Amino acid sequence: MVARIELNKSVTVDEAFLKQWFKAQILQKDYSFELKKTDLSKLGVTVYKVILFNAAPNILQRNYSFILFTSENELFLLPIEINQLIDINGSLMVGGYYNYREFDYYQIFDLKSEGLKRILDTRETGDSDVKVGYHRDDDCVEYSPERLNFEYDAKKRKIIFTGDMLFFCKGTEDRNPTRKQPVKADKLRIEFSYLNQKW
């Protein structure tokens, strides 16, 4: 869910303000976190990635990013870890990882839309979801790496995830905890293309 943060005209949005707001509105306790700033001022945007440390409870969403539109002094909080700015013929978008339990999904938001519309969510891709990360090492299936490799091909307007799916069980058996080598491995390649103004 995207949160638009109301700002008084007199408010200066800096790291101190964001930390105070995040602690009061999201954490509501004194959990440890830090902000990582990415200045995209030539595009009129500043991104602050929120990094929560392990002491935070599991009930909290793990990934957050603030987006500040500097000229309008508009501030939004997105439930993703932003990793890619996408500019296609003047259409500005941000993409990032949405984490739920042991899974990572990928989401893209349109920066030019009212309220930052989500235009891709790999939790909702037809009949099934598409996981781009799987953070477990005790199940029958593992990803290698746990968060798949990410590539953005600006020329082809594609987002590509690659890695391996490792299988540790035979048939319907449970995983033997002593088994360290997979029974088999399949190559993974997941592509999302931008066609006709949508992913």
Buried (B, 14 or more C-beta within 10 A) or exposed (E): EBBEBEBEEEEEBEEEBBBEBBBEEBBEEEBEBEBEEEEBEEEEBBBBBBEBEEEBEEEBBBBBBBBBBBEEEBBBBBBBBBBBBBEEEEBBBBBBBBBBEEBBBBBBBBBEEEEBEBBBBBBEBEEEEBBBBBBEEEEBBBBBEBBBEBEBEEEEBBBBBBBBBBBBBEEEEEBEEEEEEBBEEEEBEBEBEBEEEEB
